[in-house]
Amino acid sequence: MKIISKSVEIGGKELTLEIGRYAEQANSAVVASCGETMVLVTVVASKNKSDLGYFPLQVEYQERLYAGGRIKGSRWVKREGRPSEEATLTARLIDRSIRPLFPDGYKNEVQVIITVLSVDGENRPDIPALVATSAALAISNIPWAGPVGAARIGYVPKNGDGVFIANPTNQDLEFSQLDLIVSASQKGLIMIEGGSSQVPEEIVLKGIEFAQKETAKIISTIEALVKEVGIKKQTFEAEKIEEKLVKAVEKEVKDKVDQLIADMVTNEGSSNLLAELVEKLAEKHEARKDTILKIIDKLTKQRIRDNIVNKGQRPDGRKLDQVRPIGVEVGLLPRTHGSAMFKRGATQALTITTLGSPSLEQWIESMEGEETKRYIHHYNMPPFSVGETGRIGSPSRREIGHGALAGRALEAVIPSEEKFPYTISVVSEIMSSNGSTSMASTCGSTLSLMDAGVPIVAPVSGIAMGLISDGKKQVILSDIMGIEDFNGDMDFKVAGTKDGITAIQMDVKATDLSLETVKKILAQAKIGRAFILDKMLAVLPNSREQVSKFAPKISVVHVPVEKIGEIIGPGGKTIKKIIAETGAGVDVEDDGSVNISAPDKETLKKAVDWVESLVREVKAGESFEGIVKRIQPFGAFVEVLPGKDGLVHVSRMSEEYVGNPEDIVKIGQKVKVTVTEIDDMGRINLTMVEGKGPLPKKDFGSSGNRDRGSRPFDRNNRGNRDNRSHDRLDRHRR
């Protein structure tokens, strides 16, 4: 196949799609490049239909360290292993953008493999990967109703207004208040994903509108590529169930549909009733059980949608904008640093916060280098949460995705390290699931952080919105439950504070969602979020004043970089001594930040004082209560600060003549001393006698003066004890 390429300008940078260079045996393969970032996308569909009962679409996003010129840091294992969390989230992003456009009933296995070939550290590979996936599916013979376009949008406030940036670089995103990804087809919006710094709904809407203009350019480019390639799509028709069987089953199940729906709402008896109906009807009509199940499922779905659209009647009897009953508890777990339970209907999340020293932050190795995270959010949803048995092990993609969404919702309100020098770990345990567990996790996590004493910028609440349409009329639902999610056209999650949105995620089943509908959804979601937030703050209005007594106490001491060596000491001797004698943890950063953690305030203070004393400049005239560490014939060495000793010469121990320093002081004795001078070599000279100045060096006065501190400096005068002692002191110090 000949090499064909098409380019489009997005945000001032050229995005190029190329085919015909690699992977000729795949159904299709596309290389996308932006700057020096390149990704390869291959698409392959199986020849035969699977009988798994669902569409087996597999999207794999493969980060390669060679793309950034890196070798795996592990000393022993150099082969790259399981996907990173970032890779998993990118794969989900692409999956959610393409899945709704496959025909209903299509069961052939489709595998999309994205391989990152090169990264330039400026242009992120996820959007080129999504665009290349869309192009690869569009030019293939696989039935798919694309193409879709995708764009990342940033927003930088400027002169009271703001500027939207298409395809922002990593550097642009550092200054952006919005990181929004939008994918759309010609018909409407398909997927929205993003985080923001409490940005108002109006700005988010303008960002989505701006993104649609960029995606339109990408769609046109892909369509031009499709036209030039000229591959015809396979024809596909979904299997049709015999009309006679459909009518017979519907007639016998008709009176039981409302009971089936009621059981689904309460999670009681539904599986038994449904199983009995399927067994009975399959035997009676000599049909496959999965065929009977499809008929009943379709009938149930139609009843739910008809009740909502035409009667305004939701399965559990709520109004369209009504939130389920809310339950909130905090401080449930006595030995954790913070805990909270958030319950909404049959959805229940228990969230636990743990605080640790800055050294416990997470290190992440990626194609672009190493980075750290001090706020870590994990989400676990065990099988019992939906009343089932299942596999327990590594987190699923869904768990990683939901944890990332809840984490993003709170990231904007986590205090800076300067204000709150802790590594923060939040874990959401889903105890019961019936819709919107990620938003329950968001609400529970807010309360858990506040219970732990984390001074968050503002509390965050979240809600999941739904949409039901019959083609003519659309109905927006607040706080959707599981049955409404499964049978609806959209799942739209919005989280934020009273001032604006912090996270947003939208997936659709229908592919004609308009911007005007999104505007209505966000307005209704804002009311729901405020209602939920009021319920939360009624239980815990503010973050606790103090962290838990079981949480480590942490302080950060900033020292001049040139003083780092004094804290570490030769071979780490000094820092090891601080840790051993105080019981505190001490970590020194290259910028001079010294992170000190301890189990209690007393230990923390002791370690902080020690570190500060090591870099403190002692000045002449200062007084200390020091400890005698060593005694020599010419005087005693007194520790005035941890790690800092000074000499009290025998002539400065008393007004009277001192023949032996041990007559005055003992090792370990506390004595009050005053600094007389810091000599040219940085040595500290002390006195125990008030009013005594530094030792004489050159001009000591007349030979007739009998004052010990003023005798002439005569190295040949063996009767001059001051001078002989001073000479020995110099030799000792040298």
Wavefront OBJ file of the C-alpha trace (Angstrom):
o trace
v 0.000 0.000 0.000
v 1.320 3.438 -0.853
v 2.064 5.947 1.877
v -0.674 8.552 2.274
v -0.654 11.412 4.756
v -3.017 14.220 5.724
v -2.346 17.141 8.045
v -4.429 19.622 9.981
v -3.422 22.591 12.125
v -4.678 22.489 15.720
v -3.665 25.223 18.135
v -0.890 26.439 15.878
v 0.711 22.982 15.611
v 0.427 20.485 12.789
v -1.201 17.118 13.466
v -0.317 14.603 10.745
v -1.966 11.243 9.982
v -0.037 8.767 7.869
v -0.950 5.295 6.559
v 0.895 2.668 4.513
v 4.208 2.600 6.385
v 3.642 0.001 9.129
v 1.566 -3.079 10.036
v 0.282 -4.026 6.605
v -1.473 -7.194 7.860
v -3.718 -5.330 10.286
v -7.167 -4.243 9.130
v -5.735 -0.744 9.279
v -2.816 1.141 10.799
v -2.275 4.865 11.255
v 0.676 6.870 12.567
v -0.201 10.211 14.143
v 2.446 12.817 14.887
v 2.426 16.220 16.549
v 5.778 17.910 16.938
v 8.161 15.040 17.673
v 5.503 12.968 19.442
v 4.423 9.921 17.411
v 1.961 7.086 18.022
v 1.070 4.003 15.999
v -2.497 2.695 16.092
v -3.469 -0.698 14.659
v -6.991 -2.093 14.409
v -7.871 -5.758 13.859
v -11.313 -7.412 13.875
v -11.877 -11.138 14.197
v -13.458 -12.964 11.265
v -16.108 -14.637 13.387
v -18.725 -13.350 15.792
v -18.167 -14.164 19.457
v -20.879 -15.635 21.645
v -19.849 -13.807 24.811
v -23.139 -11.920 25.007
v -21.468 -8.516 24.752
v -19.330 -6.576 22.283
v -15.666 -7.613 22.927
v -13.853 -4.351 22.186
v -10.303 -4.252 23.517
v -8.261 -1.046 23.606
v -4.622 -1.337 24.704
v -2.433 1.740 25.148
v 1.264 0.855 25.310
v 3.747 3.365 26.673
v 7.324 2.596 25.673
v 10.179 4.119 27.667
v 12.322 4.137 24.531
v 9.908 6.773 23.190
v 11.539 9.248 25.557
v 15.045 7.782 25.277
v 14.842 6.089 28.667
v 15.751 2.688 30.125
v 13.704 1.179 32.933
v 15.142 2.223 36.282
v 14.831 -1.171 37.968
v 18.218 -2.749 38.559
v 17.053 -6.293 37.890
v 14.002 -6.128 35.600
v 14.463 -4.177 32.392
v 11.452 -5.451 30.440
v 8.491 -3.108 30.745
v 5.579 -4.742 32.508
v 1.967 -3.932 33.249
v 0.459 -0.669 31.969
v 0.844 2.387 34.148
v -2.200 4.052 35.640
v -1.829 6.834 33.068
v -1.814 4.287 30.229
v -4.943 2.619 31.601
v -6.765 5.955 31.838
v -5.780 6.854 28.279
v -7.032 3.486 27.027
v -10.367 4.118 28.781
v -10.530 7.596 27.256
v -10.191 6.151 23.756
v -12.561 3.251 24.438
v -15.306 5.608 25.642
v -14.895 7.775 22.537
v -15.254 4.982 19.961
v -17.493 2.349 21.566
v -20.871 4.139 21.079
v -20.312 4.242 17.298
v -20.189 0.498 16.727
v -23.513 -0.935 15.519
v -25.813 -2.427 18.140
v -25.507 -6.189 18.071
v -22.033 -6.296 16.522
v -20.157 -9.084 18.335
v -16.927 -9.598 16.378
v -13.905 -9.079 18.594
v -12.145 -5.791 17.817
v -8.669 -5.047 19.140
v -7.131 -1.588 19.055
v -3.436 -1.401 19.991
v -1.844 2.012 20.457
v 1.957 2.120 20.734
v 3.720 5.337 21.665
v 6.830 5.508 19.470
v 8.241 8.914 20.396
v 7.526 11.694 22.892
v 9.056 15.145 22.850
v 8.136 16.220 26.386
v 5.990 19.021 25.002
v 3.105 17.443 23.079
v 1.184 14.770 24.956
v 0.484 11.572 22.988
v -3.081 10.861 24.176
v -4.965 13.147 21.758
v -2.910 12.060 18.703
v -3.615 8.470 19.807
v -7.369 9.081 19.975
v -7.401 10.829 16.586
v -5.312 8.057 15.016
v -7.698 5.439 16.441
v -10.631 7.263 14.894
v -8.808 7.429 11.559
v -7.815 3.753 11.675
v -11.395 2.639 12.315
v -12.728 5.023 9.675
v -10.456 3.734 6.883
v -10.929 0.066 7.836
v -13.659 -2.269 6.592
v -14.998 -2.639 10.145
v -18.559 -1.321 10.531
v -18.294 1.892 12.531
v -20.273 5.144 12.392
v -17.318 7.504 12.727
v -15.145 9.386 12.399
v -14.795 11.310 15.626
v -12.482 14.194 16.334
v -10.838 14.931 19.664
v -9.205 17.977 21.200
v -7.627 19.001 24.473
v -8.506 22.511 25.616
v -6.751 24.709 28.163
v -7.906 28.013 29.635
v -5.697 30.817 30.895
v -7.330 33.892 32.515
v -6.143 37.128 30.942
v -7.154 40.754 31.434
v -10.346 39.893 33.319
v -11.481 37.436 30.665
v -9.557 34.435 29.440
v -7.984 32.649 26.502
v -8.758 29.120 25.349
v -5.827 27.092 24.061
v -6.262 24.183 21.651
v -3.749 21.369 21.926
v -1.900 22.955 24.890
v 1.636 21.773 25.609
v 2.701 20.409 28.980
v 4.107 23.849 29.741
v 0.809 25.533 28.823
v -1.092 23.244 31.184
v 1.013 24.398 34.129
v -0.681 27.805 33.854
v -4.092 26.581 32.714
v -7.155 26.525 34.973
v -8.783 23.931 32.729
v -7.669 20.615 31.238
v -10.600 19.500 29.090
v -10.749 16.680 26.526
v -13.715 16.548 24.158
v -14.474 13.996 21.443
v -17.335 14.535 19.023
v -18.790 13.249 15.777
v -20.623 15.268 13.138
v -23.891 14.559 14.972
v -22.917 15.579 18.467
v -20.767 15.194 21.553
v -19.491 11.708 22.375
v -17.202 12.042 25.388
v -16.051 14.758 27.795
v -13.320 14.395 30.382
v -11.578 17.063 32.393
v -10.458 18.750 35.545
v -10.391 22.413 36.516
v -9.598 24.842 39.305
v -13.159 25.657 40.404
v -14.000 27.024 36.955
v -17.619 28.241 36.522
v -20.019 26.281 34.324
v -20.068 29.094 31.761
v -16.332 28.745 31.112
v -16.588 24.964 30.775
v -19.397 25.348 28.243
v -17.353 27.822 26.208
v -14.459 25.371 26.350
v -16.661 22.573 24.971
v -17.923 24.853 22.210
v -14.345 25.838 21.360
v -13.368 22.157 21.260
v -16.162 21.300 18.829
v -14.727 23.749 16.287
v -11.354 22.018 16.525
v -12.841 18.515 16.288
v -14.729 19.533 13.151
v -11.400 20.250 11.421
v -10.071 16.832 12.445
v -13.206 15.059 11.206
v -12.845 16.739 7.814
v -9.210 15.627 7.588
v -10.099 12.014 8.413
v -12.933 12.048 5.889
v -10.482 13.180 3.207
v -8.215 10.283 4.178
v -11.128 7.818 4.008
v -12.065 9.066 0.549
v -8.528 8.609 -0.756
v -8.123 5.125 0.742
v -11.519 4.041 -0.562
v -12.047 0.844 1.451
v -15.678 -0.238 1.698
v -17.242 -1.063 5.042
v -18.563 -4.529 5.773
v -22.326 -4.741 5.797
v -23.784 -5.675 9.126
v -27.275 -6.504 10.199
v -28.111 -7.370 13.773
v -29.761 -10.693 14.398
v -33.519 -10.438 14.464
v -35.598 -12.473 16.835
v -38.650 -14.140 15.351
v -41.560 -11.729 15.708
v -43.905 -14.514 16.766
v -41.663 -15.425 19.704
v -41.281 -11.746 20.705
v -45.031 -11.208 20.856
v -45.617 -14.447 22.769
v -43.012 -13.619 25.417
v -44.159 -10.014 25.741
v -47.729 -11.170 26.294
v -46.746 -13.539 29.114
v -44.291 -11.119 30.777
v -46.320 -7.931 30.374
v -47.973 -8.090 33.790
v -44.670 -8.856 35.532
v -42.555 -6.016 34.087
v -43.465 -3.534 36.824
v -42.509 -6.107 39.460
v -39.208 -6.751 37.708
v -38.477 -3.006 37.716
v -39.447 -2.685 41.378
v -37.147 -5.576 42.286
v -34.280 -3.973 40.378
v -34.724 -0.780 42.406
v -34.617 -2.572 45.751
v -32.188 -5.314 44.661
v -34.557 -7.858 46.175
v -35.819 -10.919 44.349
v -35.147 -9.591 40.872
v -32.646 -12.272 39.941
v -34.959 -15.044 41.178
v -38.039 -13.762 39.362
v -36.115 -13.107 36.175
v -34.387 -16.488 36.300
v -37.744 -18.255 36.809
v -39.303 -16.425 33.863
v -36.368 -17.159 31.542
v -36.319 -20.839 32.511
v -40.043 -21.274 32.117
v -40.397 -19.409 28.799
v -37.324 -20.986 27.208
v -38.705 -24.433 27.937
v -42.231 -23.548 26.836
v -41.206 -21.984 23.512
v -38.178 -24.205 22.912
v -35.952 -21.151 22.624
v -32.500 -20.211 23.859
v -32.374 -18.650 27.296
v -30.286 -15.709 26.104
v -32.907 -14.988 23.426
v -35.695 -14.921 26.019
v -33.556 -12.713 28.229
v -33.036 -10.218 25.380
v -36.786 -9.964 24.807
v -37.522 -9.374 28.503
v -34.656 -6.900 28.781
v -35.915 -4.890 25.831
v -39.465 -4.865 27.178
v -38.269 -3.698 30.599
v -36.140 -0.963 29.064
v -39.028 0.328 26.973
v -41.296 0.476 30.044
v -38.704 2.410 32.069
v -38.073 4.918 29.291
v -41.793 5.371 28.573
v -42.565 5.977 32.267
v -39.835 8.615 32.540
v -40.359 10.458 29.237
v -44.139 10.420 29.051
v -45.199 10.197 32.698
v -42.271 11.818 34.511
v -42.146 8.683 36.664
v -38.770 7.346 37.724
v -38.334 3.686 38.780
v -38.087 4.576 42.478
v -40.809 7.225 42.364
v -38.561 10.278 42.666
v -39.045 13.554 40.860
v -36.781 14.120 37.860
v -34.428 16.463 39.761
v -34.708 14.790 43.173
v -31.630 13.406 44.944
v -31.940 10.155 46.872
v -31.854 10.238 50.707
v -28.372 11.084 51.991
v -26.571 9.695 55.027
v -23.285 11.071 56.370
v -21.019 9.939 59.216
v -17.451 10.952 60.078
v -14.757 9.692 62.456
v -15.947 6.104 62.207
v -12.578 4.337 62.443
v -10.753 5.040 65.728
v -7.142 4.467 64.654
v -7.175 5.947 61.165
v -6.214 9.568 60.569
v -9.550 10.448 58.988
v -12.653 8.530 57.923
v -16.128 9.209 56.583
v -19.112 7.342 55.200
v -21.269 8.855 52.489
v -24.503 7.104 51.567
v -26.939 8.085 48.828
v -29.788 5.673 48.334
v -28.283 2.191 48.063
v -24.859 3.568 47.123
v -22.428 3.680 50.035
v -18.756 4.689 50.128
v -16.437 4.469 53.130
v -13.373 6.654 52.616
v -10.201 6.652 54.694
v -7.473 9.308 54.747
v -3.898 8.578 55.804
v -1.243 11.235 56.330
v 2.481 10.619 55.948
v 5.789 12.394 55.629
v 6.742 14.055 52.331
v 9.251 11.255 51.686
v 6.318 8.844 51.212
v 5.109 10.559 48.040
v 4.603 8.317 45.023
v 7.346 8.136 42.402
v 6.139 7.613 38.843
v 8.413 6.498 36.022
v 7.139 7.493 32.605
v 8.355 8.003 29.049
v 8.999 11.658 29.818
v 10.945 11.077 33.036
v 10.198 10.712 36.712
v 7.625 12.669 38.659
v 6.057 12.519 42.094
v 2.545 12.655 43.555
v 1.842 13.719 47.114
v -1.931 13.283 46.837
v -2.879 9.690 46.035
v -6.456 8.478 45.569
v -7.465 4.830 45.233
v -10.888 3.268 44.751
v -11.924 -0.319 45.496
v -15.215 -1.892 44.487
v -15.389 -5.526 45.704
v -17.975 -7.958 44.283
v -20.100 -7.903 47.457
v -20.954 -4.250 46.743
v -23.360 -5.466 44.034
v -24.368 -8.670 45.818
v -22.189 -10.926 43.682
v -19.135 -13.141 43.917
v -16.118 -12.344 41.783
v -12.375 -12.078 41.368
v -10.285 -10.323 44.001
v -6.867 -9.108 42.916
v -5.367 -6.271 40.935
v -7.637 -3.256 40.448
v -9.774 -3.323 37.328
v -9.713 -0.603 34.697
v -13.024 0.599 36.033
v -11.635 0.911 39.565
v -8.591 2.808 38.298
v -10.827 5.118 36.266
v -13.280 5.836 39.082
v -10.442 6.462 41.522
v -8.816 8.879 39.083
v -12.093 10.771 38.610
v -12.653 11.169 42.354
v -9.003 12.107 42.784
v -9.211 14.744 40.043
v -12.339 16.191 41.660
v -10.392 16.900 44.851
v -6.969 17.694 43.434
v -7.865 21.354 42.922
v -8.640 21.853 46.641
v -5.700 19.983 48.174
v -3.548 22.508 50.103
v -0.023 23.217 48.889
v 2.909 21.406 50.428
v 4.085 24.683 51.944
v 0.807 25.025 53.832
v 0.319 21.347 54.663
v 3.572 19.371 54.341
v 2.058 15.891 54.224
v 1.760 13.115 51.684
v -1.981 12.385 51.542
v -3.429 8.973 50.719
v -7.184 8.567 50.268
v -8.821 5.177 49.743
v -12.514 4.757 48.925
v -14.041 1.406 49.804
v -17.362 0.951 48.009
v -19.645 -0.900 50.398
v -22.737 -0.851 48.195
v -23.217 0.174 44.579
v -26.379 1.351 42.891
v -25.239 4.187 40.656
v -22.711 6.996 40.957
v -20.095 5.359 43.194
v -17.370 7.701 41.898
v -19.383 10.730 43.004
v -20.156 9.077 46.347
v -16.406 8.537 46.635
v -15.848 12.235 45.915
v -18.275 13.323 48.639
v -16.959 10.778 51.147
v -13.369 11.742 50.388
v -14.086 15.416 51.035
v -15.462 14.559 54.462
v -12.636 12.127 55.200
v -10.006 14.755 54.377
v -11.777 17.271 56.595
v -12.019 14.694 59.390
v -8.249 14.152 59.066
v -7.617 17.865 59.578
v -6.515 18.544 56.008
v -7.202 22.271 55.380
v -8.758 21.812 51.938
v -9.373 24.989 49.943
v -13.122 24.264 49.714
v -15.400 21.222 50.156
v -16.350 19.306 46.999
v -19.555 17.439 46.183
v -20.459 15.449 43.095
v -23.511 14.163 41.266
v -24.233 11.866 38.310
v -26.757 13.111 35.761
v -28.700 11.055 33.230
v -30.608 11.594 30.004
v -33.588 9.723 28.552
v -34.827 10.487 25.045
v -37.504 9.042 22.776
v -36.179 10.878 19.727
v -38.499 13.833 20.193
v -38.411 14.616 23.877
v -35.458 14.667 26.242
v -35.633 14.300 30.017
v -32.701 15.117 32.324
v -32.369 13.105 35.537
v -30.485 14.091 38.678
v -28.609 11.494 40.743
v -29.176 8.477 38.509
v -29.281 5.023 40.023
v -28.017 1.845 38.387
v -31.211 0.939 36.538
v -31.397 4.454 35.027
v -27.745 4.320 34.007
v -28.133 0.939 32.254
v -31.284 1.988 30.428
v -30.470 5.629 29.743
v -28.657 7.513 26.995
v -25.980 9.266 29.024
v -23.926 9.230 32.215
v -22.700 12.721 33.078
v -20.700 13.149 36.296
v -20.007 16.642 37.639
v -18.034 17.497 40.781
v -17.142 20.869 42.216
v -17.294 23.429 44.991
v -19.852 26.192 45.452
v -17.640 28.363 43.233
v -17.143 26.081 40.264
v -16.393 22.732 38.662
v -13.340 20.671 39.607
v -14.004 17.524 37.526
v -16.311 16.456 34.734
v -16.832 13.166 32.883
v -19.445 12.335 30.275
v -20.200 9.160 28.328
v -23.105 8.616 25.947
v -24.943 5.768 24.290
v -26.897 8.029 21.960
v -24.591 9.970 19.650
v -26.520 13.182 19.041
v -25.940 15.105 22.275
v -25.969 18.866 21.687
v -24.189 21.687 23.488
v -27.555 23.177 24.446
v -28.482 19.956 26.252
v -25.135 19.967 28.069
v -25.887 23.515 29.236
v -29.185 22.369 30.779
v -27.501 19.365 32.396
v -24.804 21.488 34.036
v -27.390 23.948 35.370
v -29.460 21.154 36.926
v -26.321 19.451 38.243
v -25.246 22.648 39.995
v -28.474 22.699 42.007
v -28.019 19.037 42.913
v -24.403 19.555 43.959
v -25.381 22.425 46.235
v -28.102 20.322 47.884
v -25.669 17.460 48.529
v -22.988 19.829 49.841
v -25.404 21.308 52.367
v -26.120 17.803 53.707
v -22.392 17.124 54.028
v -21.541 20.379 55.781
v -24.417 19.930 58.227
v -22.386 17.055 59.714
v -18.869 18.521 59.401
v -18.838 22.232 58.467
v -15.048 22.715 58.502
v -11.817 20.774 58.540
v -10.747 19.785 62.047
v -8.313 22.195 63.685
v -5.728 19.506 64.410
v -4.648 16.329 62.656
v -5.329 13.029 64.424
v -3.163 12.146 67.397
v -2.219 9.008 65.452
v -1.002 11.010 62.449
v 2.678 11.937 62.289
v 3.591 15.481 63.210
v 5.508 17.151 60.392
v 7.521 20.306 60.000
v 9.641 21.612 57.140
v 12.797 23.554 57.895
v 14.312 25.518 55.020
v 18.089 25.851 55.203
v 20.625 27.424 52.834
v 21.764 24.892 50.252
v 25.387 25.388 51.299
v 24.421 24.278 54.833
v 23.009 20.891 53.767
v 26.355 19.236 54.421
v 26.293 20.368 58.063
v 22.958 18.578 58.595
v 24.039 15.377 56.870
v 27.538 15.332 58.331
v 30.518 13.239 57.175
v 29.197 9.903 55.891
v 25.722 10.836 57.135
v 26.940 10.779 60.741
v 25.051 13.877 61.879
v 21.657 13.068 60.349
v 21.870 9.491 61.614
v 22.564 10.810 65.098
v 19.550 13.126 64.949
v 17.290 10.254 63.879
v 18.694 7.850 66.481
v 18.577 10.236 69.431
v 15.235 11.923 68.720
v 13.261 9.115 67.059
v 12.160 11.496 64.283
v 12.392 10.959 60.545
v 14.588 13.464 58.726
v 14.761 13.844 54.937
v 16.897 16.485 53.246
v 15.986 17.711 49.754
v 18.397 19.210 47.243
v 16.722 22.621 47.519
v 17.475 22.854 51.239
v 14.065 21.681 52.468
v 14.431 19.462 55.522
v 11.296 17.370 56.116
v 10.991 16.253 59.719
v 8.297 13.840 60.908
v 7.695 12.495 64.390
v 5.014 10.603 66.316
v 4.459 13.485 68.748
v 5.044 17.215 69.102
v 7.817 16.866 71.704
v 9.905 14.622 69.472
v 9.239 16.875 66.507
v 10.359 19.984 68.412
v 13.529 18.284 69.562
v 14.483 17.314 66.022
v 13.498 20.706 64.569
v 15.536 22.545 67.201
v 18.511 20.305 66.481
v 18.374 20.900 62.730
v 17.889 24.642 63.153
v 20.791 24.797 65.571
v 23.109 23.151 63.046
v 22.633 25.992 60.583
v 22.205 28.764 63.109
v 24.975 31.348 63.222
v 26.158 31.841 66.798
v 26.931 35.492 67.562
v 29.188 37.165 70.119
v 27.281 38.247 73.205
v 24.712 35.420 73.084
v 24.243 33.383 76.242
v 23.444 29.670 76.445
v 22.930 26.957 78.992
v 25.381 24.465 77.559
v 26.537 20.975 78.435
v 30.162 20.134 79.189
v 31.258 17.550 76.624
v 35.066 17.358 77.056
v 37.609 18.586 79.544
v 41.236 19.396 78.683
v 44.005 20.854 80.897
v 43.501 24.247 79.236
v 39.718 24.351 79.574
v 36.368 22.687 78.807
v 34.425 22.238 75.586
v 30.782 23.099 76.073
v 27.997 22.221 73.619
v 25.949 25.384 73.241
v 23.766 24.016 70.419
v 23.417 20.456 69.129
v 26.566 19.788 67.150
v 28.201 23.132 68.087
v 30.892 23.239 70.778
v 32.793 26.190 72.163
v 35.786 26.443 74.466
v 35.704 27.903 77.974
v 39.362 28.637 78.697
v 40.481 28.064 82.294
v 40.971 31.805 82.608
v 37.272 32.286 81.818
v 35.892 29.750 84.285
v 36.151 31.804 87.448
v 37.260 35.124 88.888
v 39.749 33.093 90.919
v 42.785 31.205 89.656
v 41.846 27.765 88.284
v 44.575 25.147 88.346
v 42.469 22.247 87.126
v 39.250 22.691 85.054
v 37.789 19.591 86.714
v 37.698 21.521 89.984
v 35.045 23.749 88.369
v 33.087 21.576 85.920
v 32.299 17.915 85.260
v 31.418 16.156 81.997
v 27.649 16.317 81.429
v 27.207 19.327 83.716
v 24.994 22.173 82.540
v 26.715 25.549 82.719
v 25.711 29.047 81.714
v 28.110 30.480 79.153
v 28.356 33.600 77.006
v 29.964 33.802 73.576
v 32.929 36.157 73.709
v 34.001 35.828 70.094
v 33.939 33.796 66.896
v 37.535 33.741 65.693
v 38.749 33.909 62.102
v 38.569 30.123 61.798
v 34.951 29.998 62.978
v 35.827 28.659 66.431
v 33.597 29.657 69.329
v 35.168 31.068 72.490
v 33.059 31.161 75.662
v 33.192 32.557 79.138
v 31.539 31.513 82.389
v 32.506 34.802 84.064
v 30.288 37.792 83.488
v 32.150 40.712 81.928
v 35.129 38.674 80.723
v 35.920 39.386 77.077
v 37.835 37.341 74.521
v 41.285 35.970 75.217
v 44.113 38.415 74.494
v 46.103 37.682 71.350
v 48.660 40.380 70.602
v 48.683 43.350 72.954
v 48.065 42.065 76.506
v 49.134 45.218 78.415
v 52.190 45.875 80.696
v 54.220 43.110 82.358
v 53.388 44.560 85.763
v 49.676 43.871 85.320
v 48.905 40.712 87.316
v 45.435 40.263 85.848
v 45.484 36.774 84.223
v 43.581 38.038 81.245
v 46.022 40.873 80.550
v 49.486 39.334 80.897
v 52.037 39.971 78.121
v 52.164 37.305 75.394
v 55.648 35.840 75.994
v 56.107 32.267 74.789
v 59.425 32.142 76.792
v 57.690 33.176 80.014
v 56.937 29.756 81.522
v 55.118 31.446 84.419
v 52.449 32.806 82.087
v 49.771 30.067 82.285
v 47.354 31.944 80.013
v 49.847 32.035 77.174
v 50.921 28.414 77.511
v 47.291 27.266 77.569
v 46.403 29.378 74.552
v 49.336 27.835 72.671
v 48.137 24.315 73.501
v 44.592 25.273 72.480
v 45.781 26.360 69.039
v 47.678 23.118 68.571
v 44.636 21.105 69.677
v 42.267 22.884 67.324
v 44.682 22.521 64.420
l 1 2 3 4 5 6 7 8 9 10 11 12 13 14 15 16 17 18 19 20 21 22 23 24 25 26 27 28 29 30 31 32 33 34 35 36 37 38 39 40 41 42 43 44 45 46 47 48 49 50 51 52 53 54 55 56 57 58 59 60 61 62 63 64 65 66 67 68 69 70 71 72 73 74 75 76 77 78 79 80 81 82 83 84 85 86 87 88 89 90 91 92 93 94 95 96 97 98 99 100 101 102 103 104 105 106 107 108 109 110 111 112 113 114 115 116 117 118 119 120 121 122 123 124 125 126 127 128 129 130 131 132 133 134 135 136 137 138 139 140 141 142 143 144 145 146 147 148 149 150 151 152 153 154 155 156 157 158 159 160 161 162 163 164 165 166 167 168 169 170 171 172 173 174 175 176 177 178 179 180 181 182 183 184 185 186 187 188 189 190 191 192 193 194 195 196 197 198 199 200 201 202 203 204 205 206 207 208 209 210 211 212 213 214 215 216 217 218 219 220 221 222 223 224 225 226 227 228 229 230 231 232 233 234 235 236 237 238 239 240 241 242 243 244 245 246 247 248 249 250 251 252 253 254 255 256 257 258 259 260 261 262 263 264 265 266 267 268 269 270 271 272 273 274 275 276 277 278 279 280 281 282 283 284 285 286 287 288 289 290 291 292 293 294 295 296 297 298 299 300 301 302 303 304 305 306 307 308 309 310 311 312 313 314 315 316 317 318 319 320 321 322 323 324 325 326 327 328 329 330 331 332 333 334 335 336 337 338 339 340 341 342 343 344 345 346 347 348 349 350 351 352 353 354 355 356 357 358 359 360 361 362 363 364 365 366 367 368 369 370 371 372 373 374 375 376 377 378 379 380 381 382 383 384 385 386 387 388 389 390 391 392 393 394 395 396 397 398 399 400 401 402 403 404 405 406 407 408 409 410 411 412 413 414 415 416 417 418 419 420 421 422 423 424 425 426 427 428 429 430 431 432 433 434 435 436 437 438 439 440 441 442 443 444 445 446 447 448 449 450 451 452 453 454 455 456 457 458 459 460 461 462 463 464 465 466 467 468 469 470 471 472 473 474 475 476 477 478 479 480 481 482 483 484 485 486 487 488 489 490 491 492 493 494 495 496 497 498 499 500 501 502 503 504 505 506 507 508 509 510 511 512 513 514 515 516 517 518 519 520 521 522 523 524 525 526 527 528 529 530 531 532 533 534 535 536 537 538 539 540 541 542 543 544 545 546 547 548 549 550 551 552 553 554 555 556 557 558 559 560 561 562 563 564 565 566 567 568 569 570 571 572 573 574 575 576 577 578 579 580 581 582 583 584 585 586 587 588 589 590 591 592 593 594 595 596 597 598 599 600 601 602 603 604 605 606 607 608 609 610 611 612 613 614 615 616 617 618 619 620 621 622 623 624 625 626 627 628 629 630 631 632 633 634 635 636 637 638 639 640 641 642 643 644 645 646 647 648 649 650 651 652 653 654 655 656 657 658 659 660 661 662 663 664 665 666 667 668 669 670 671 672 673 674 675 676 677 678 679 680 681 682 683 684 685 686 687 688 689 690 691 692 693 694 695 696 697 698 699 700 701 702 703 704 705 706 707 708 709 710 711 712 713 714 715 716 717 718 719 720 721 722 723 724 725 726 727 728 729 730 731 732 733 734
